[in-house]
Amino acid sequence: MNQYLSYKKKTGEGISSAKELVYKAAVLITFVTALVWLSVFQYIVFYNIYMPNVTHIRPVHFQFKPCEDTMGICSFPYAYVQLTKSTHLLMPGQTYRIRLMLEVPESIVNQDLGMFMVCTQMRAKGGVLVSSSCRSVMLRYKSPVHQLLYGIMMSPLLITKVLEEKQDLHVELFQDFVDDPNQPVTDAYVELQSRFAQVYGAELLVEAHFTGLRFFMYNFPKISAVFGIGTNLFFVTLVFILSWYNLQDGLPELLKNKFGYGAKESDDEKSTIGKVKLEKEDTTPMYEGDVLLEEFMQIEGKKEKAT
């Protein structure tokens, strides 16, 4: 019977310790998961705030004044490009490269045209001029022999319109453009200073040029993400641990018992209470013995007086 009771007691203690261990592991996993996701969320928010959009592409639709008496155009092709409808598009302090991409046919007119100027004006809201730039551009030269061989070799693709006889010209208008926060750029004015330039289409490309931390975060996103999330996790964990130890005195007794806080204090209290009980147990018999001794001496005294 005693063996059965001891076995039952040990089994109950084992089940209780296992339940407590599972509970502690579940709470620990929950807290660790919450800290990790909090670190990830902080990095995502920081990335979206700190990193600007890399590229902004806007179509350029040229306009001109036609001639009344002759064929062709009687003004330079120009276009107004709306970059944004809001107050600003570019991040202040960030360096940008602004390019104009021209799609032009390899026509005889363009080949004979040679160099021509492309001018751009960056304007703020209300038409305020912020910056301007002009660059020269021309078609890449191809010799008659090159054109003949290219036409023979690529004739099947040219006939089926898989390829076209055209060139894409990239004109870098601004190399290190920084937007003014007091007068943010909202529009651009583009002009081709040639009445004979033939153009299929054009696009204005605004591309961010990253340096420093932005360069590292953009070119090495996985490494920067691991480093950023790990740094956030370290500081969040440090703050959580310090807050936990500072606030553990005010925790409920249930949490203290579950996590083992206050166990040492309870043991000390139990030992103190045990000592007090022992002292009481030791002092009580001594006190009762003294009383009995006094009564016995009184009885003996009375007997002596009686004799």
C-alpha positions as CSV (number, residue, x, y, z in Angstrom):
1,M,0.0,0.0,0.0
2,N,2.8,2.4,0.9
3,Q,4.6,1.6,-2.4
4,Y,1.4,2.3,-4.3
5,L,1.0,5.7,-2.6
6,S,4.6,6.7,-3.2
7,Y,4.3,5.6,-6.8
8,K,1.1,7.6,-7.2
9,K,2.8,10.6,-5.6
10,K,5.8,10.4,-7.8
11,T,3.6,10.1,-10.9
12,G,1.6,13.1,-9.9
13,E,4.7,15.2,-9.3
14,G,6.1,14.1,-12.7
15,I,2.8,15.1,-14.5
16,S,2.8,18.4,-12.7
17,S,6.4,19.2,-13.6
18,A,5.7,18.2,-17.2
19,K,2.7,20.4,-17.4
20,E,4.7,23.3,-16.0
21,L,7.5,22.7,-18.4
22,V,5.1,22.6,-21.4
23,Y,3.5,25.8,-20.1
24,K,6.8,27.6,-19.8
25,A,7.9,26.4,-23.2
26,A,4.7,27.7,-24.8
27,V,5.0,31.0,-23.1
28,L,8.6,31.3,-24.2
29,I,7.9,30.4,-27.8
30,T,5.0,32.9,-27.9
31,F,7.2,35.7,-26.6
32,V,10.1,34.9,-28.9
33,T,7.7,34.7,-31.9
34,A,6.2,38.1,-31.0
35,L,9.7,39.7,-30.6
36,V,10.8,38.3,-34.0
37,W,7.7,39.5,-35.8
38,L,8.0,42.9,-34.1
39,S,11.6,43.2,-35.3
40,V,10.6,42.3,-38.8
41,F,7.7,44.8,-38.8
42,Q,10.1,47.6,-37.5
43,Y,12.6,46.8,-40.3
44,I,9.8,46.9,-43.0
45,V,8.5,50.2,-41.7
46,F,12.1,51.7,-41.6
47,Y,12.8,50.4,-45.1
48,N,9.6,52.0,-46.6
49,I,10.3,55.3,-44.9
50,Y,14.1,55.5,-45.5
51,M,14.2,54.0,-49.0
52,P,12.7,56.1,-51.8
53,N,11.2,54.7,-55.0
54,V,14.1,53.7,-57.3
55,T,12.6,54.7,-60.7
56,H,10.0,57.0,-61.9
57,I,9.0,56.8,-65.6
58,R,6.8,59.3,-67.3
59,P,5.8,59.2,-71.0
60,V,6.7,62.3,-73.1
61,H,4.3,63.3,-75.8
62,F,5.8,65.9,-78.1
63,Q,3.8,68.7,-79.6
64,F,4.6,71.2,-82.4
65,K,3.1,73.9,-84.6
66,P,2.6,72.8,-88.2
67,C,3.5,74.9,-91.1
68,E,0.6,76.4,-93.0
69,D,2.2,76.7,-96.5
70,T,4.8,73.9,-96.6
71,M,5.2,70.3,-95.3
72,G,6.8,69.7,-92.0
73,I,6.8,71.5,-88.6
74,C,7.4,75.1,-88.0
75,S,8.4,74.9,-84.3
76,F,10.7,72.9,-82.0
77,P,8.9,69.7,-80.7
78,Y,8.1,70.3,-77.0
79,A,6.3,68.5,-74.2
80,Y,5.0,69.2,-70.7
81,V,5.4,66.2,-68.4
82,Q,3.5,66.0,-65.2
83,L,5.6,64.2,-62.7
84,T,3.1,64.2,-59.8
85,K,-0.2,65.6,-58.9
86,S,0.7,65.9,-55.2
87,T,3.1,68.3,-53.6
88,H,6.3,66.3,-54.1
89,L,7.5,63.2,-55.9
90,L,11.3,63.1,-55.0
91,M,12.8,62.5,-51.6
92,P,14.6,65.6,-50.3
93,G,18.3,65.1,-49.9
94,Q,18.4,62.1,-52.3
95,T,20.5,62.3,-55.5
96,Y,18.7,61.5,-58.7
97,R,19.7,60.9,-62.3
98,I,17.3,62.2,-64.9
99,R,17.5,60.9,-68.5
100,L,15.4,61.2,-71.6
101,M,15.0,58.1,-73.7
102,L,14.3,58.8,-77.4
103,E,13.2,56.1,-79.9
104,V,14.1,57.4,-83.3
105,P,14.1,55.8,-86.7
106,E,17.3,55.3,-88.7
107,S,15.9,57.4,-91.5
108,I,18.0,59.4,-94.0
109,V,16.7,62.7,-92.4
110,N,17.9,61.7,-88.9
111,Q,21.2,60.4,-90.3
112,D,21.8,63.7,-92.1
113,L,20.6,65.7,-89.2
114,G,23.7,65.1,-87.1
115,M,23.8,66.6,-83.6
116,F,20.9,68.5,-82.1
117,M,20.1,69.8,-78.6
118,V,17.7,68.5,-76.0
119,C,16.7,70.9,-73.3
120,T,14.8,70.2,-70.1
121,Q,13.4,72.5,-67.4
122,M,12.4,71.2,-64.0
123,R,9.6,73.3,-62.5
124,A,7.8,73.4,-59.2
125,K,4.1,74.0,-58.5
126,G,2.9,77.2,-60.2
127,G,5.5,77.0,-63.0
128,V,8.5,78.1,-60.8
129,L,11.8,77.2,-62.5
130,V,14.0,75.0,-60.3
131,S,16.7,73.8,-62.6
132,S,17.4,73.5,-66.3
133,S,19.8,71.5,-68.5
134,C,20.7,71.1,-72.2
135,R,22.5,68.2,-73.8
136,S,23.5,67.3,-77.4
137,V,22.6,64.0,-79.0
138,M,22.9,62.3,-82.4
139,L,22.3,58.9,-83.9
140,R,25.1,56.3,-83.7
141,Y,27.0,56.2,-87.0
142,K,26.7,53.1,-89.3
143,S,28.7,52.8,-92.4
144,P,27.1,51.8,-95.7
145,V,28.8,48.4,-95.6
146,H,27.5,47.8,-92.1
147,Q,24.0,48.8,-93.1
148,L,24.1,46.5,-96.2
149,L,25.4,43.4,-94.3
150,Y,23.0,44.1,-91.4
151,G,20.0,44.3,-93.8
152,I,21.0,41.1,-95.5
153,M,21.6,39.1,-92.3
154,M,18.5,40.4,-90.5
155,S,16.2,40.6,-93.5
156,P,13.9,37.8,-92.3
157,L,13.4,39.5,-88.9
158,L,13.0,42.9,-90.5
159,I,10.4,41.6,-93.0
160,T,8.4,39.9,-90.2
161,K,8.7,43.1,-88.1
162,V,10.5,41.3,-85.2
163,L,13.2,43.9,-85.6
164,E,12.9,47.5,-86.7
165,E,15.5,49.9,-88.1
166,K,15.6,52.3,-85.1
167,Q,17.8,53.4,-82.3
168,D,17.2,54.1,-78.6
169,L,19.0,57.3,-77.6
170,H,19.6,57.8,-73.8
171,V,20.3,61.5,-73.0
172,E,21.5,62.2,-69.5
173,L,20.1,65.5,-68.6
174,F,20.9,65.7,-64.8
175,Q,23.6,63.6,-63.2
176,D,23.2,64.7,-59.6
177,F,19.8,66.3,-59.2
178,V,18.7,67.0,-55.6
179,D,15.1,68.2,-55.0
180,D,14.6,71.4,-53.1
181,P,12.2,70.7,-50.1
182,N,11.0,74.3,-50.2
183,Q,10.2,74.1,-53.9
184,P,9.7,70.4,-54.8
185,V,9.6,69.5,-58.5
186,T,6.2,68.6,-59.9
187,D,6.5,69.1,-63.7
188,A,9.2,69.0,-66.5
189,Y,9.4,70.8,-69.8
190,V,11.2,69.0,-72.6
191,E,12.2,70.5,-75.9
192,L,14.0,69.1,-79.0
193,Q,15.8,72.1,-80.6
194,S,15.5,70.8,-84.1
195,R,12.6,71.1,-86.5
196,F,13.8,68.1,-88.5
197,A,14.3,65.5,-85.8
198,Q,12.0,62.5,-86.3
199,V,10.9,60.7,-83.2
200,Y,8.8,57.6,-82.6
201,G,8.4,58.1,-78.9
202,A,10.1,59.3,-75.7
203,E,10.1,58.7,-72.0
204,L,11.5,60.7,-69.1
205,L,13.3,58.5,-66.6
206,V,14.1,59.7,-63.0
207,E,16.3,57.2,-61.3
208,A,17.6,57.4,-57.7
209,H,21.4,57.2,-57.3
210,F,22.1,55.6,-53.9
211,T,25.1,56.0,-51.7
212,G,26.0,54.9,-48.2
213,L,23.4,52.9,-46.3
214,R,20.9,53.2,-49.1
215,F,23.3,51.7,-51.5
216,F,24.0,48.7,-49.2
217,M,20.2,48.2,-48.5
218,Y,19.4,48.3,-52.2
219,N,22.2,46.2,-53.7
220,F,22.4,43.7,-50.8
221,P,18.8,43.4,-49.6
222,K,19.1,39.9,-48.0
223,I,22.2,40.8,-46.0
224,S,20.8,44.1,-44.9
225,A,17.5,42.5,-43.9
226,V,19.2,39.9,-41.7
227,F,21.5,42.6,-40.1
228,G,18.6,45.0,-39.6
229,I,16.2,42.4,-38.2
230,G,18.9,41.0,-35.9
231,T,19.8,44.5,-34.6
232,N,16.1,45.3,-33.9
233,L,15.7,41.9,-32.2
234,F,18.7,42.5,-30.0
235,F,17.5,45.9,-28.8
236,V,13.8,44.8,-28.4
237,T,14.9,41.8,-26.4
238,L,17.1,43.9,-24.2
239,V,14.3,46.4,-23.5
240,F,11.9,43.5,-22.8
241,I,14.3,41.8,-20.3
242,L,15.0,45.0,-18.5
243,S,11.3,45.8,-18.3
244,W,10.6,42.3,-17.1
245,Y,13.1,42.5,-14.2
246,N,11.9,46.0,-13.2
247,L,8.2,45.0,-13.2
248,Q,8.5,41.5,-11.8
249,D,7.7,42.7,-8.2
250,G,4.3,43.8,-9.4
251,L,3.5,40.6,-11.2
252,P,0.4,38.6,-10.1
253,E,1.1,35.7,-7.8
254,L,-0.1,33.2,-10.4
255,L,2.6,34.3,-12.9
256,K,5.2,34.4,-10.2
257,N,4.4,30.8,-9.2
258,K,4.3,29.6,-12.9
259,F,7.7,31.2,-13.7
260,G,9.3,30.4,-10.4
261,Y,9.5,34.0,-9.2
262,G,9.1,34.4,-5.4
263,A,10.0,30.7,-4.9
264,K,13.1,31.6,-3.0
265,E,11.3,34.1,-0.9
266,S,8.6,31.5,0.0
267,D,11.3,29.0,1.0
268,D,12.9,31.6,3.2
269,E,9.5,32.4,4.7
270,K,8.8,28.7,5.3
271,S,12.2,28.2,7.0
272,T,11.6,31.3,9.2
273,I,8.1,30.0,10.1
274,G,9.6,26.6,10.9
275,K,12.2,28.1,13.2
276,V,9.5,30.1,15.0
277,K,7.4,26.9,15.4
278,L,10.4,25.0,16.7
279,E,11.1,27.8,19.2
280,K,7.5,27.7,20.3
281,E,7.6,23.9,20.7
282,D,10.8,24.1,22.6
283,T,9.7,27.0,24.9
284,T,6.3,25.6,25.7
285,P,7.4,22.4,27.5
286,M,10.0,24.4,29.5
287,Y,7.3,26.8,30.6
288,E,4.9,24.0,31.6
289,G,7.7,22.2,33.5
290,D,8.5,25.3,35.5
291,V,4.9,25.7,36.5
292,L,4.7,22.0,37.7
293,L,7.9,22.4,39.6
294,E,6.5,25.5,41.5
295,E,3.3,23.7,42.3
296,F,5.2,20.6,43.6
297,M,7.4,22.9,45.8
298,Q,4.3,24.6,47.2
299,I,2.8,21.2,48.1
300,E,6.0,20.1,49.8
301,G,6.1,23.3,51.8
302,K,2.5,22.8,53.0
303,K,3.3,19.3,54.1
304,E,6.4,20.4,56.1
305,K,4.3,23.1,57.9
306,A,1.6,20.5,58.6
307,T,4.1,18.2,60.3
